[in-house]
Amino acid sequence: MRPGSSFVRLAAGCAALAIGAFAAPCAAQEWKPTKTVELVVGSAPGGSPDVMARLVQNIFQASGLVAASAVINKPGGANTVGWAYLNQHAGDAHYIATYSPTLLANRIMGTTHLSYTDFTPLNILAREYVVIGVRAESPFTSLKDLTAQLKKDPTSVSFAFATARGNHNHIVLSMFLKSIGVDPKVAKTVIYPGGGPAVTAMLGGHIDVYLAPARTIVPLQKEGRARALAVSAAQRQPGALSELTTFRELGIDAVFFTWRGFMGPKGLKPAEVAYWDGIFAKLAQSDEWRKDTEQQLWNADYLLSAETRKHLDRENEVMKGILTELGLAKQ
């Protein structure tokens, strides 16, 4: 989201929520899984949703938080295949799925009839920024080079991202293009079902520019195989992201970040929601999760189920405004 959206306002309260997360939810634990828990991912292996699910599943297994769990990939339809599969198990807390602002965007753009109100939001675990990058051999050595070419011929550059039209990657691309005076609708875009295939396409020279999370581009840049041109943060970030120039520093209005978490199918009972509140509170406070978020270049943010629903109510309005402004909302 843009600065000023709910995540900025919620940041100060996350620590307090995490500290109190153990007592309230855990006291009401009247439900536990009786079979393997499925962590459903609505995209192909390799992207951030898949990585998050597998990191969570690894912690479940190593710590014994959840006795048996498995990651299930259901790519297709801008994540809607996976989310429709989730709701085939209405009222069953053995099924949870990764989600992001794409869930909101799909409904706003008319891609699907599914809304966040059709599910049971459980939490938000992390946020991440978008990086615009190219392969090392690209003639675009800076955002200035890319901008010059786009102004000369907007259709001469191909952009790729995963996994859905109108998601955070697409929004940042549209913001960038609009800021330099190029109509986002004329841009040549290729949408991949997952981050893995998109990276392969970029490194193979099949597409010119790739928009992806920092966790994808930064390691490739360190290996000398890619070049990061800009990041969508409002200001320079600490740690491994400190060397990345922001769009804002270059005079481009493209400040945005995405959030990621888990939701259940519709119809979960309070005891089932309380169980997952307790499990994810413990996970979010674990050393393993702290290390994982640092390695993935994510900003750790944990919201309980009740706060997550309020967050989604606010973010839905924010997304409507952004997508309408960019001409992506269904009229």
Beta strands, then each sheet from edge to edge (+ up, - down):
strand 1: 37-41
strand 2: 69-73
strand 3: 95-99
strand 4: 120-135
strand 5: 158-162
strand 6: 188-192
strand 7: 209-213
strand 8: 226-231
strand 9: 257-264
strand 10: 299-303
sheet 1: 2+ 1+ 3+ 9- 4+ 7- 5- 6-
sheet 2: 2+ 1+ 3+ 9- 4+ 8-
sheet 3: 2+ 1+ 3+ 9- 4+ 10-
end
